[in-house]
Each structure stands twice: as structure tokens, then as C-alpha cells.
């Protein structure tokens, strides 16, 4: 309906809803990754919702378990982006016709494993049998006891950081769709796994909450999401091509592309990475490196916050250009 | 996924999920109309979720606004059944292909009106463009400050009550589907309205919370839902045919049916009434009559709680028979 993870083409629709929600502090203007209820006991309850359909966010023919797992993980990524810890979820599912009993039992087993891994519990939902592809919607609730990470807050002079690796999600989709065939089995399997089972950066989000100035999860594409932070902070994010963290599989793919710049752009322009993009004061660099070490997770300084608007891309040859791509949109 | 408004054919799936949820008090065993978070400040946050798809719960070709309105109202009916007051909602929507701008603007306007009428605010969600019919999922949150109405709690000797009128929802579906053509325009329009825009009994739920022993909203059909209360309370609900409250439009329809008993059974066996079914001690009768008067809403004593299991139906000729129908199920 609205989108807490905003997609540009949906702006007219969301803007109208956001106008209605302007007097509801809990909605955070529908511009963040989630909503927040401030409870009387000092805790904050963070709520996020996402919907996935077979063939839209996943390769056609994905099982209910795969789609449910991805729906849960993308929601958990939104919680991570706000510095919240998962607690509960509600799930609604529309089966295409009568569901297969075997598929249902795998779904139950998968949810059980995911719940254990991410420490959250199913508390409600709904099941219908309908038409069209399998469609799953999840609302996930998490607790934030410390400061809340939000999209707003970037400061001129901040470093821009990103967790993990960028571009694998999109390459994984290409593998799933059969569009990328130049890679060996190891690379292809790795990328597919990254696409199908994104790793929500929950521990990172919790550690960043007290020190990062702003954050979101990369779900629309690095550049589009950097633009969201720039817009929320009324500033410009200057990103450096050569610092974007890429996997070995991505480098193998890059090595057979004709136009390197176009290829790297594609990795930065497409979504589904579910890494955290955040900015922090320069003097937090050492603490961020410590967090990286503690979590065994690469955290890479990929740029800085400057005056201006939008996103600028700096290339190794010293040239700078405004980023134009606005990311994945459903409309 | 699971269902807080349980449908019999989904039992194997739900039972497996409920087993997982058994150690989560907030899930209420996935057997109630919603889930509950007990907050440190003494309040209870009630959460309900429902999914609707064009052509499944509404007539084919229903607009996004109609489906959203019904999705919101059926969720609010679940809140009413637990004695909670609406506060917030998150909504996810899957448009079939690119949505029509006009349809989007009507949806926004409709949501605005519904939000005002029911005193709740949109705080989050997601929008995707996919395949298949329009599909909307909503998670609605409400506050309960007093006792919580639940399905469990019926006591032997209780009166069984129902609000409003039974059977109109199913007749309205028949009108929408073109299966019922014997009625005049007034009756047909009335029934259609009852089907498309159910009236969540929020004020009633709040008033009942301190005095009713158990409650749920009639969404699977009066008999199926009475069975839910009987199962939760380990007792039998004895309902009297002649006390089931029917509308004039339903009586007009009945008057041209060949078999009256079969016809009344059909009205009791089919869902979508969204009235509250509850039991209360006999000595609460006067207070319940007062509530009925205060709210301008009929509350009808339709039976009593006896020892045994399931639902028994008493007919005007003194005969009693067990009710067999188990209500609407998606599986």
C-alpha cells in the first residue's frame, strides 16, 4: 500500500498516504524502514511489513518455503536497519489453488528453523486459497531499547559505510533467471544463495544504533538507497566506484564484461543486497572497525557526505558525475 | 499462514504452526481472533491480520477500495471480538500489473474515510505489482485496557448471544454472484451492502469485555463459530432455530424457498456476518439489554451452554439435532 521502503515510481500513491499519516508520529512519515510505537515502559516497538510474490521477488516456481524465508529475511533486514531486535511476526499467505501437503510441511519446517535462527515467534496471520502466484505478506515486530536508527540524520563530513558486499543479489537473480551463464558452478551457487537467502544484519544494526547518524538497508539498489539517505538528510552522498565492496564471484563476472563502468554501475543500481548503508562521524572509524572485527563482517568506507543533493559518483580517474538511476520500482 | 480465525480444513497446517507457537504466550495458541502483547505499562496491544483477494472474498472485479475497506473491516471485527479499540494498521497490496491512477486515488480517499470512521492510522506497509487478482493483506493493532475477550471461557448454564443479524452476508454474496434474483432492488442493495461493508462491532466488544465469558466474530458461519466457542470451552452450545435474528430481506428470501429448515440452515452455516457471538451468565441479561439499548444494536439470546461437545440445534417442534456443518474453509 504504502511503502516503508520507498520506491520512486510509487511516490504519488505513497505521498497521498503519507499526507494522511503526517499526524501520526508512529508512522515516521512512511519514509523509514518501519514504524515505531513508543511504549510507556521506555521500550520502542518497531513494526515492518513486506509482501513477496513468486515470480516477482523470487524466481518463478520458487517454493512456499523459499518465498516465506525471503519475506521473513527482508523484513528482518528492515528491523536491522532501525537497530531493532526481532521478537514476533504475523504472516498471511495466498496459495494458488489447494496447497500441496508436502510443500506445507516443508514450509512449517523452514519457518521453525528461521524462527530459531533469528529468535522470533509466529503470533498470528491468515491463510487463503486464491488465484495467481503464491503470495506471502509478513509483518515483523522488534524491540529497540536504545536509540533508533533512522534514514534522517546524515551530517556533512560523515563517512559513508556499507556492510558486506554489493551486487551479489542482482547477479544471483541473473543466475536464477538464466541470464548469467558465464560463471562456474561455485560462483553461480554462491550468488544464488545470496539472492535467495539474504542475511539480515541484525547484530550490526544493534551495534550501530548508538553511533551511526543514519541507516537503511540496501533493497532498492545502492544508488537509489543512497539517494534516500541524501534526501532525508538534505545532503549529497559522494560514493567512490573503487571502494564498492565486491565478491570474488562478482569480480569473475566483471572480468568478462565489455564495459567495466557500465557493469559496476549495474551492480550499484540494482537491489536485493540487504546490506546496511549508513553514515557516521569520521572519528567513529575505529569503533566501526572494531564492530567489523567483532562481528566478522566487512564494513567498508565507500564515500562521504557533502553539501548538495542526491548522489555523486567518483571514478578512479578523478571524474565525478551525478548518479541518475533511481532504483527498482514496481510502478 | 496460520489463521487466528481458524478454518477446519486448514487444521493440519495450523496445528503444526500452533505447536511451534505453544511456547509463545502472545500467540494465544493461534486459536483466538488475534495475538496479544502485554506491555509493562498495564496496557495490552492486540494484533490481528487478514488477507483478501479479489474474487475470493469479494465479487470478481471489486475495486481496490472495496477490497481494502473489507480487509480493514474484517480485521476490525477481530479486534472487536477481543474487546480492543483500533489504533494503527499496516497494509501490503499486490496490484495486478500496473495500477490505474484513478483506482489508486479512490483507494487513498476510501482509506482516509475508513480511518476517520474507525479512529485508526496507517503506519506502514508495502506495495508490489505482480500477477493474479488484486491481493491485500492488513495487520491491525488495537489497545485493550480492560479484560481481554477470548474464545475460551464459556460456562455451563451461560446464555448464548449474538449481535445484529445473521445470514445477510451470505445472501449478499449470492446477490453479488447473481445466484439470488428473487428479491426486489431494496432488499438486494441492502444485502449487498451488508456483504461488502461489514460493520465491526467495536463499541459492543468494548462493553462486553468486562462481562461476557467468551466471544468471537462470526466469520466462518454461525454454526462453525459456535463450534469454536464450544471447543475452546469444552462444552456444547445449544442454539434455537427460531431465535436466530434475521433481516426482513432474509425473510423475503426465505418466503420463496421450498424447504425452510434447509434454508435457515444455510443462513446459519455460511460466514461473513461479522457479528459478535458470545456467552454470558444468565444474570447478566439485564446489563446486556442495557448495552443493546445504549448502542442501538439488537443483541439476541439464541441459546444456552450445556454439558457436552459441539453445537446442538433445537427446532420449534421440540426436536434437537447435532449441527454437522463445519463452516467455510479455504482448503
Interface residues (C-beta under 8 A of the other chain):
Chain A: X1 X2 X3 X4 X5 X7 X10 X12 X13 X14 X16 X17 X20 X21 X23 X24 X26 X27 X30 X34 X35 X37 X39 X40 X41 X43 X45 X47 X48 X49 X50 X51 X52 X53 X55 X56 X57 X68 X88 X90 X91 X92 X93 X94 X95 X96 X98 X99 X101 X104 X105 X108 X111 X112 X115 X121 X122 X123 X124 X125 X126 X127 X128 X129 X130 X131 X132 X133 X135 X136 X137 X139 X141 X330 X331
Chain B: X1 X2 X3 X4 X5 X7 X10 X12 X13 X14 X16 X17 X20 X21 X23 X24 X26 X27 X30 X34 X35 X37 X39 X40 X41 X43 X45 X47 X48 X49 X50 X51 X52 X53 X55 X56 X57 X68 X88 X90 X91 X92 X93 X94 X95 X96 X98 X99 X101 X104 X105 X108 X111 X112 X115 X121 X122 X123 X124 X125 X126 X127 X128 X129 X130 X131 X132 X133 X135 X136 X137 X139 X141 X330 X331
